[in-house]
């Protein structure tokens, strides 16, 4: 009987433990927009950079991501200067690497290994906003006018962030030490959001097994108290 009780208690413990592993999880994203450091100050945001950081709980990865500038006629041109944290793999799914070959309404990526705390960034040229009729000196008015970033996560969740009058901050991730904080090449804009997924409710059979285990513990305690 003791062996049976111990086995059932062990089974109960393992069941409860496996249920507790499915605790609440956060999924979140931080997006930064910053100027091109090699441009003049006036043209810093004619070729802006974007960086993305996974703010999720450990084990929740970003599987794909897309960025839209929010303009009805908006188009992106060449994507370049990509980089990412160690272990993050990325494939461009929307956009191109060759200037003036194609224009895309979105920039999109698929990822592997984009774990919590890791990041990825790239620069993009929006100078074909007018369908090739001229360059954009400053892309911010278009991106901030309803531009969105949509990320998909390995836990099945999707998160969309919308640019809406973000506040300028100094210094950018690529700070120019020789220039003041107010220089456009030292300014960045950031938006972020984290959402918590509620912990799952244990199944009825889990409760039944827990009660059975507690009953056996009580029985064993009473037996030990007998003279």
C-alpha positions, 0 to 999 in steps of 0.5 A: 500500500505504501508503494502504491501511495508513494507512486500516486503521490509522485504521479500527482506531483509530476502532473501538477509540475507539468501544469505549472510549467504552462505559466503566464507568458509575455510576448512583446516587441520594441521598435526603434527608428533612427537616422542614417549616420553617414548622411548629412543632418538634413538627410539623416531620415532620408534613409532611416534605420529600424531595429527590433528587439524581442521583449517576450518571456524566455522561450517565446521567439519572433517567427516573422515580422512586417513593416508598412509605412502607413501611406496609401501610395507609400513604397519602400526601395532598397533594404541594406546593412542588416545585422542581428544578434548571434543566433538570429537567422533572417530571410527577406520575404518582402523588399529587395536588395537592389536599388530601383529594381522593385518597390514594395508596400511592406518590408518583411522577414522570416526569422529563426532563433529570434529569442527573447532579448535578441534584436535585428536591424536594417536600413531602408530607402523610402525615396520612391514614395512618389513612384520614382518622381523624387527623393524623400528628404525626411521619411518620418512624416510618412512612417509616423502617419499610421505606419505599422509593424506586425510581429508573429510569435512562436506561441501563436500570438500576433502583435501590431504596433502603430507609429503615432506621434512618437517622442524623439529621444537622444542618443541613437544606438549609433551615437555620433560623439562629435555631434550634439544630442539635438543633431538629427543623426543622434535622434531615435524614436521608439515604440514598444508593447508587451502583452501577458498571456494568462496562465492556463486553467488546470484540466478537471482530471488534474484537480481530481489527481491532486485531490486523490494525492492529498487524500492518500497523504492524509491517510498515511498521516493518520496511520502514522499516528496510530499506537 
